[in-house]
């Protein structure tokens, strides 16, 4: 998955941003702040995606409903 697709999907789930941080951009939803990795040459792999979704407090059902 590309970084842009990840951001687009998270925004569809109610996140705002991305905003500039000191080292990474971040997205906000309520009291949840999610740091977004910098551009990855090969995209975001499954393991990283799972970790990001846990940090974002996005359930697997929420994520599947986007697709």
N, C-alpha and C positions, 0 to 999 in steps of 0.2 A: 504494500500500500504506500502511496506517496504521502509526503508530509501535507501537501495541499488537500488531498482527499481526506486525511485524518481531521484536519482543521474544519473542513466543510461539514463532515459528519458530526463532529462535536458541536458545531454551531447549530446544526439542525436539532440537536438534543438540548439546546438552551444555553450553551456556553457563549460568552461574549469575548471578543478579542480576535486576534492575539494582540497583546500589549507588550511593549518592550520592557525587559528586565535587565539585570546587570549582565548575565551571561546567556540567558535563554529567554525567548518569548514565553508568555503564559496566557492561559485562558481562565476565565472566571465563570462560575455558576453558583449563585448563593454564597455559601461560606467555603466553597471548594475552589482551590487554586491549583491548576495543573500546568506544570512546566512542559513545554513542547520542545522536543529535541531539535537541534539545528538540522539543516538539510542533510539527509543521509544519501550517499551516492547510490546505494542499492535499495533505498526505500526503507520502510519500517517493517521488520519481520514479525512473525506471529507472536514470539515470546515478548518482544518489546510492546506490541499492541496490547497483549493481555495485561502486562504490568501497568501500562498507561490507563487502561479502562478501569482497573481496580483502584488506582489512585484517584481517578475521576468519579468514582462511585457510580459507574455505569454498569447496570446488570447485563448479563448475556442476552436476556430477552429484549431489553431496550435496544441493544446494538443490532440484534437480528431483525427487529422491526424496521430498522432504517433501510435494510437491503431489499 
